[in-house]
Amino acid sequence: MSVRNLLLFLILTSYCKLTLAQNSKLQLIDTIVIQSSKLPTKIIDQVYAVSTINVGEISSANQQVSLNEVINIVPGVFAMNNNNYAQGLRISIRGFGSRAAFGIRGIKLIVDGIPETTPDGQGQLDNLDLLTINRVEIIRGASALNYGNASGGVIQFLTDTNFDKNYIKAGLTFGSFGMQQYHFNSGLVVGNSKYSITGTHTNLGGYRIHNRYTSYKVNFKSTHTINKKSSINFIANYLTTPHSEDPGAVNLADATNQRTSARPQNITYDAGESISHLKLGSNYLLQINKKNALSINGYYTNRQYDGRLPFETNGWSSLSRQYLGQGTKYTITKSSIDAVVFGYEWAYQSDIRKRYDNQLGLKGQQTLDQVESFNSVGLYTTFMHSWGNWIINGGTRFDVNQLANTDKWMIDGDQSGQINLNKWSSSIGGNYSIKPTLRAYANISTSYETPSLNELSNNPINIGGFNLNLEPQESTNIEMGIRGVLADNISIDLAAFYCNTSSEIVPYELSQFPGKSFYRNAGTSRRLGIESSILWQICPTLSVKTGYTGGQYIYKSYLIDNISLEGNSLPGLPNHHGSIALTYQQPIGLMISGNFNFSGSMYAEDGNLTTIKPYQIANIKASYELKKGKLNFIPFLGVNNLFNTKYFDNIRINAFGNRYYETAAPTNIYAGIRFSY
């Protein structure tokens, strides 16, 4: 945004009366309770950096094809790969998760209290229906105390059950590059129970060649109030993706000459995937008395996957995955703040992994057959205690992680084996009340990430078995910040963080398997940065929200082929990025929102020889709510990449042959209508 435009904006909005009394948004900071903590606490009392997004307030004109539409305003969170659905959105929080070749790595994902992340730390969000999300909570820092393995940050999604009467909702959206989406949602209230069911079909032609995607999603949720002291809920969702094509990454010349181009080998070998995914879960809550409460959850997930990589030998992967778990926590509450929690979590994952040759997109001869498992048990205790103007929060946790592989193919000998990776985690922090609505906080915590089963099974030495040279990465994290209401109409969230990581897990490729990621450990790395989020409620109908992250992510020690990379930046992470969102919204009627996103330069590989240029993009969207009796209509329109910026939607880190680049779509539009009754 230029200085001239900023001044014009200030002049145009100066007539607004600056008063919070006319608007309740900033007052929520005193009342929002964070559910993603083991000790549910008001956000103002947290000793961690936490962000919340009330999705219902901003989603009326969203395209609903990428989670980045919702989270791009949150500082500390950086996302790439919005448009290659075979690889999935790559999210990092303070650098954790940036190495993911596909899906989400190193960040714990939770939906309605049920883990979406596998026990070994691999997360997927393809089965999450964005249209059902009511609120998102993001812990922007290490959370191993609460969630164990692969918790460099936490993202919890809370779906909507906040209705007290029956309803029906439906909608359709059409957009550029063959985008189509059809949605249906219904809610039913029966006595003390609520039921909701959602179905969504999405079809995308894709901007690039070989970029089609089709999915069908069904979500069910029920909540039941048993009596004044207890309640239970059930969730179930099913996803099928018949085909999701992967155009792959290309070199800079190909990306520049034809931005829609796919890697030729990806077309030849029909690179992509097909998926079916079923998830079941339940939460039971019992308020034994005023001071004691019990919470029990259980879940089961089955995922069937067929993936085709752009080469012949071992180029077809079939995975049958099941993971299940159960957790219990007991809370003893002395006051609204003072409490102690004791709990355990058990999770088990079984991957039946088979590989075949990829015969130009057809399944060829089998080359691998092994069963991999991850068995985890975590015991933890956390506490919160108030002392004058201080709130102290901390705890400790011990996780037993057992990884095993049973080789059923033995083409290169018996590669069966077992690894035990047991870890302690701890955290301690304080929150100081500067004034009732403004608090300072600080904490120190540890976290760890074991290699995932997929990372271990991508063995560069043998055809089967685990890569025994790959070790867990461990981190010590320090953060401090200030948050609250600075003035009647301005709220702030400022944070600084430092993280020291040993044995950083880094992806790379080999010439004989281009397009397939292998993994190795770096020595140590350092993450250091600041985060800023400001909400300015200019007047009851107009607000500005900003999010900014400035950081330095470097290798402190890293030796490859006797070449030291000490002082090099971690690839795939810009030193600064942020977003500015301006929203005009009437209680009933017109909503217009524009956002400006920017990213600094970054490197594509560990050697820091290839620089990815910075970019800035702007998006705008609008909706209008119409009421006619009990019917509610919302037509909407949006324009992405308003100024047709040429940038890269994803960077494949350390890719062989300098094939780092996946181009982003030019200016594109979408429009649709949603109605409810």
Sequence and secondary structure as in RCSB ss.txt:
>XXXX:A:sequence
MSVRNLLLFLILTSYCKLTLAQNSKLQLIDTIVIQSSKLPTKIIDQVYAVSTINVGEISSANQQVSLNEVINIVP
GVFAMNNNNYAQGLRISIRGFGSRAAFGIRGIKLIVDGIPETTPDGQGQLDNLDLLTINRVEIIRGASALNYGNA
SGGVIQFLTDTNFDKNYIKAGLTFGSFGMQQYHFNSGLVVGNSKYSITGTHTNLGGYRIHNRYTSYKVNFKSTHT
INKKSSINFIANYLTTPHSEDPGAVNLADATNQRTSARPQNITYDAGESISHLKLGSNYLLQINKKNALSINGYY
TNRQYDGRLPFETNGWSSLSRQYLGQGTKYTITKSSIDAVVFGYEWAYQSDIRKRYDNQLGLKGQQTLDQVESFN
SVGLYTTFMHSWGNWIINGGTRFDVNQLANTDKWMIDGDQSGQINLNKWSSSIGGNYSIKPTLRAYANISTSYET
PSLNELSNNPINIGGFNLNLEPQESTNIEMGIRGVLADNISIDLAAFYCNTSSEIVPYELSQFPGKSFYRNAGTS
RRLGIESSILWQICPTLSVKTGYTGGQYIYKSYLIDNISLEGNSLPGLPNHHGSIALTYQQPIGLMISGNFNFSG
SMYAEDGNLTTIKPYQIANIKASYELKKGKLNFIPFLGVNNLFNTKYFDNIRINAFGNRYYETAAPTNIYAGIRF
SY
>XXXX:A:secstr
  HHHHHHHHHHHTTS   GGG  TGGGGGT EESSSSS EEGGG SS EEEEEGGGT TT   S THHHHTTST
TEEEE SS TTT  EEEETTBTTT SSSEESSEEEETTEE B TTSEE  TT  GGGEEEEEEE S  HHHH SS
 SSEEEEEE    SS EEEEEEEEETTTEEEEEEEEEEEETTEEEEEEEEEEEE  SSSS  EEEEEEEEEEEEE
 SSSEEEEEEEEEEEEEEEE    B HHHHHH TT   HHHHHTT EEEEEEEEEEEEEEEE SSSEEEEEEEEE
EEEEEEEE SSSTT EEEEEEEEEEEEEEEEEESSSS EEEEEEEEEEEEEEEEEEEEETTEEEEEEEEEEEEEE
EEEEEEEEEEEETTEEEEEEEEEEEEEEEEEES  TTS   EEEE  EEEEEEEEEEEEETTEEEEEEEEEEEE 
  HHHHHS SSSSSS  TT   EEEEEEEEEEEEEEETTEEEEEEEEEEEEES EEEE  TTSTT  EEEE SEE
EEEEEEEEEEEEEETTEEEEEEEEEEEEEEEE EETTEE TT B TT  SEEEEEEEEEE SSSEEEEEEEEEE 
 EESSTT  SEE  EEEEEEEEEE EEETTEEEEEEEEEESTT    EEEE TT GGG  EEE   SEEEEEEEE
E 
